[in-house]
């Protein structure tokens, strides 16, 4: 039995999802003629109360398209220093949009209104880049799956609008936040200028993300997607998986959250664990004592069929998902208990 906790991107389609994919009607999406993609995009717009959506191969692409559409070369993007758009998208802000970045040191990957306000450049100062876009990430990957309080997102939005900045959310794991907080997709649709949601993480689809926004924004985004090489043809089978995920895999995310908390409870009792970031959703990040052999621990666990990886010499991450069962959690926790 393989227990793969490296990421929630390692999931495989369920039998029911495969059936939905096999039954999907397809057409040429670059011509706007794929009925399954059109249905997925319409479903997403209804969920969030936004005008249009665009299906893309990845969350990196949806984020990068959004940044490209919101900015001009030489503009500045404000985000947390741990954010995915900066840390894990290959320098795309610079190479794709020609924009610079103002990195802010938030709390577990989360910004606040005061911090954002302090990072906005004076638009009349010709020495400074023009602050144009605020990007937040919910949940925050490097923050241990931490989620924003709704009031904090609203206050950041007020600062952005007061200063004529666009407001984008990297919602790769947004549904984890919605399930954990009882916030609604409609609230987010009314607050943000653009939203990126990933279908291939906790929701379990094999491929795909969606970018949502106003009709004119998505029209521009569709052109940028083509420039980025993201125009797909008969991709309706992938879209059908995304539709199935949105319809059937959202509420079950609470199971993943419970599993992550169960792992944290066992780890917190081990002498080699120095601290664990608060486990709010499906990501667990733990810090080991400086003298602990973390590479050795990871290798020993791998030999037992348990996969995860380190983030630094003394930190590691585990991510739960729909392919992780309660029996696997029992096996994992019993194995952890055997380590001193």
C-alpha positions in Angstrom: 0.0 0.0 0.0 1.5 3.3 -1.1 0.6 6.3 1.0 1.5 9.4 -1.1 1.4 12.6 0.9 3.7 14.6 -1.3 0.9 16.7 -2.7 -2.8 16.7 -3.4 -1.9 16.8 -7.1 -1.1 13.1 -7.1 -4.7 12.0 -7.0 -6.2 9.8 -9.7 -9.6 10.0 -11.2 -12.3 8.0 -9.4 -14.2 5.4 -11.4 -17.3 7.7 -11.5 -15.1 10.5 -12.8 -13.6 8.3 -15.5 -17.2 7.4 -16.5 -18.0 11.1 -16.8 -14.9 11.7 -18.9 -15.7 8.8 -21.2 -19.2 10.1 -21.8 -18.1 13.7 -22.5 -19.1 15.4 -25.7 -16.2 17.3 -27.3 -15.5 20.0 -29.9 -12.8 22.5 -30.7 -12.4 24.8 -27.7 -10.3 27.4 -29.5 -13.4 27.9 -31.7 -15.5 27.9 -28.5 -17.2 24.7 -29.7 -16.5 22.2 -26.9 -19.8 21.7 -25.1 -18.2 20.1 -22.1 -15.8 22.9 -21.6 -18.5 25.5 -22.1 -20.7 23.6 -19.5 -17.8 23.6 -17.0 -17.1 27.3 -17.5 -20.8 28.1 -17.1 -21.0 26.0 -13.9 -18.1 27.9 -12.4 -19.6 31.3 -13.3 -22.9 30.3 -11.6 -21.1 29.1 -8.5 -19.1 32.3 -8.1 -21.6 34.8 -9.5 -19.1 36.1 -12.1 -19.6 36.8 -15.7 -17.2 34.5 -17.5 -14.7 31.7 -17.0 -11.8 30.3 -18.9 -10.6 26.7 -18.7 -6.8 26.3 -18.7 -4.3 23.4 -18.3 -2.9 24.6 -14.9 -3.2 27.0 -12.0 0.1 28.5 -12.9 -1.3 29.4 -16.3 -4.5 30.9 -14.9 -2.5 33.0 -12.4 0.0 34.1 -15.0 -2.8 35.0 -17.5 -4.5 37.1 -14.8 -1.2 38.9 -13.9 -0.6 39.6 -17.6 -4.1 40.9 -18.1 -4.1 43.2 -15.1 -0.6 44.8 -15.6 1.6 46.5 -18.1 5.4 45.9 -18.4 7.1 47.9 -15.6 4.1 47.7 -13.3 4.4 46.1 -9.8 2.6 43.2 -8.3 2.1 43.1 -4.5 2.1 39.7 -2.9 3.3 37.8 0.1 6.9 36.5 0.0 5.7 32.9 0.3 3.1 33.1 -2.4 2.9 30.6 -5.2 2.9 33.2 -7.9 6.4 34.2 -6.8 7.9 31.0 -5.4 6.7 28.3 -7.7 5.8 29.8 -11.1 9.2 29.9 -12.7 9.7 33.7 -12.6 6.6 34.1 -14.7 5.7 37.5 -13.4 8.9 38.9 -14.9 9.1 36.7 -18.0 5.4 36.7 -19.0 4.1 40.1 -17.8 7.3 42.1 -17.6 6.3 43.2 -14.1 8.2 43.6 -10.9 7.2 42.3 -7.5 6.8 43.9 -4.1 7.2 41.1 -1.6 5.6 41.6 1.8 6.2 39.5 4.9 2.8 38.4 6.1 1.6 35.9 8.6 1.8 32.3 7.3 1.5 33.5 3.8 -1.4 35.9 4.5 -1.4 39.7 4.0 -3.5 42.3 5.8 -4.8 45.7 4.8 -2.1 47.7 6.6 0.7 45.7 5.1 -0.7 46.0 1.6 -1.2 49.8 2.1 2.4 50.1 3.2 3.6 48.4 0.0 1.8 50.7 -2.5 4.1 53.1 -4.3 3.4 56.7 -4.7 2.0 56.9 -8.3 3.4 60.4 -8.8 7.0 59.2 -8.0 8.6 58.5 -11.4 11.4 56.6 -9.6 9.0 53.8 -8.5 7.2 51.2 -10.4 3.4 51.7 -10.6 1.6 49.5 -8.1 -1.1 47.8 -10.2 -2.2 44.5 -8.7 -2.6 42.7 -5.3 -2.5 38.9 -5.3 -3.5 36.9 -2.3 -3.4 33.1 -1.9 -6.2 31.1 -0.2 -5.4 28.7 1.2 -1.7 29.5 1.6 0.5 26.6 0.6 3.7 27.6 2.4 1.6 28.8 5.3 0.5 25.2 6.0 -2.8 25.5 4.3 -3.8 28.6 6.3 -7.0 30.4 5.3 -8.0 34.0 5.4 -10.7 35.5 7.6 -13.3 37.0 5.4 -13.0 40.5 7.0 -9.3 40.6 6.2 -9.9 39.9 2.5 -12.6 42.6 2.4 -10.3 45.2 4.0 -7.5 44.4 1.6 -10.0 44.8 -1.2 -10.9 48.2 0.1 -7.3 49.3 0.1 -6.8 48.0 -3.5 -9.9 49.9 -4.8 -9.0 53.0 -3.0 -5.6 53.0 -4.8 -6.9 51.8 -8.2 -5.3 48.4 -7.9 -6.8 45.2 -9.3 -7.4 42.3 -6.9 -6.7 38.7 -7.8 -6.9 35.6 -5.7 -4.9 32.5 -6.3 -7.5 30.1 -5.1 -5.7 26.8 -6.0 -7.2 25.4 -2.8 -10.0 27.9 -2.3 -12.6 25.2 -1.8 -10.6 23.9 1.2 -11.0 27.4 2.7 -14.7 27.5 1.8 -15.4 24.1 3.5 -13.3 25.1 6.6 -14.9 28.5 7.1 -18.4 28.2 5.7 -17.7 31.1 3.4 -19.3 31.0 0.0 -18.1 31.1 -3.6 -20.5 33.9 -4.3 -18.8 36.1 -1.6 -15.5 35.7 -3.4 -17.1 36.4 -6.8 -18.4 39.7 -5.6 -15.1 40.8 -4.0 -12.3 39.9 -6.5 -11.6 41.2 -10.0 -10.3 37.7 -10.9 -10.2 34.3 -9.4 -8.1 31.2 -10.2 -9.4 27.9 -8.9 -7.6 24.6 -9.4 -9.5 21.4 -10.2 -6.6 19.0 -10.0 -5.6 19.4 -6.3 -8.1 18.6 -3.6 -11.0 18.3 -6.0 -9.2 15.3 -7.7 -9.5 16.1 -11.4 -6.5 15.0 -13.5 -5.9 18.3 -15.2 -7.1 21.8 -15.2 -7.8 25.2 -13.6 -10.4 27.9 -14.2 -9.9 31.7 -14.4 -13.0 33.8 -13.6 -13.7 37.5 -14.1 -15.8 40.0 -16.0 -16.6 39.3 -19.7 -14.1 41.8 -21.1 -11.3 40.5 -18.8 -11.9 36.9 -19.9 -12.0 37.9 -23.5 -8.5 39.4 -23.1 -7.5 36.3 -21.1 -8.6 34.0 -23.9 -6.2 35.8 -26.2 -3.3 35.6 -23.7 -4.0 31.9 -23.2 -3.5 31.4 -26.9 -0.2 33.3 -26.8 0.9 31.2 -23.8 0.2 28.0 -25.8 -2.8 27.1 -23.6 -5.5 26.9 -26.3 -6.8 23.3 -26.2 -8.9 21.6 -28.8 -11.1 18.5 -28.0 -10.4 18.8 -24.2 -14.0 18.2 -23.2 -13.0 14.9 -21.4 -10.8 16.9 -19.1 -13.5 19.5 -18.5 -16.0 16.7 -17.7 -13.6 15.6 -14.9 -13.6 19.2 -13.6 -17.4 19.4 -13.7 -17.7 16.1 -11.8 -15.2 17.3 -9.2 -17.1 20.5 -8.6 -20.4 18.6 -8.3 -19.1 15.7 -6.1 -15.8 16.4 -4.4 -16.2 19.7 -2.6 -18.0 18.6 0.6 -15.7 15.7 1.1 -12.7 18.0 1.6 -13.5 18.0 5.3 -12.3 14.4 5.4 -8.9 15.5 4.2 -8.8 18.2 6.9 -9.7 15.7 9.6 -6.9 13.4 8.3 -4.3 16.2 8.5 -5.3 17.0 12.0 -5.0 13.3 13.0 -1.5 13.2 11.7 -0.6 16.4 13.5 -1.9 15.1 16.8 0.4 12.1 16.6 3.4 14.1 15.4 2.9 16.7 18.2 3.7 14.0 20.8 7.0 13.0 19.2 10.2 14.3 20.8 11.9 15.1 17.5 9.1 17.6 16.5 9.9 21.1 17.5 6.7 22.7 16.2 3.8 22.3 13.8 2.1 25.1 12.0 -1.6 25.3 12.9 -3.4 22.7 10.7 -6.4 24.4 9.3 -7.1 22.4 6.1 -5.2 19.6 4.4 -1.6 20.7 4.6 0.7 19.9 7.5 4.1 21.6 7.9 6.3 20.4 10.8 9.6 21.6 12.0 12.1 19.1 13.5 14.7 19.7 16.2 18.0 20.8 14.7 19.9 17.6 15.6 17.2 15.3 14.0 18.1 13.4 10.9 15.2 14.5 8.7 16.5 13.0 5.4 17.0 9.7 7.2 13.4 9.9 8.6 12.0 10.6 5.1 14.0 7.7 3.6 12.9 5.3 6.3 9.3 6.3 5.8 9.7 5.8 2.0 10.9 2.3 2.6 7.6 1.7 4.4 5.6 3.0 1.4 5.0 6.5 2.9 6.0 9.4 0.7 6.5 13.1 1.6 9.3 15.6 1.3 11.2 18.3 3.1 10.8 22.0 2.6 14.1 22.9 4.3 16.8 21.1 6.3 14.5 20.8 9.3 11.0 21.2 7.9 8.7 18.7 6.1 5.2 18.8 4.5 2.4 16.3 4.3 -0.7 16.8 2.2 -3.9 14.8 2.5 -6.3 14.2 -0.4 -9.1 12.0 -1.7 -6.7 9.0 -2.3 -5.8 8.9 1.3 -8.1 6.6 3.3 -8.8 6.3 7.0 -6.9 3.0 6.9 -3.9 4.7 5.4 -4.0 7.3 8.2 -4.1 4.6 10.8 -1.1 2.9 9.2 0.7 6.2 8.9 0.1 7.3 12.5 1.1 3.8 13.9 4.3 4.0 11.8 5.1 7.5 13.2 4.6 6.3 16.7 7.4 3.7 16.2 9.9 6.5 15.7 11.7 8.0 18.7 
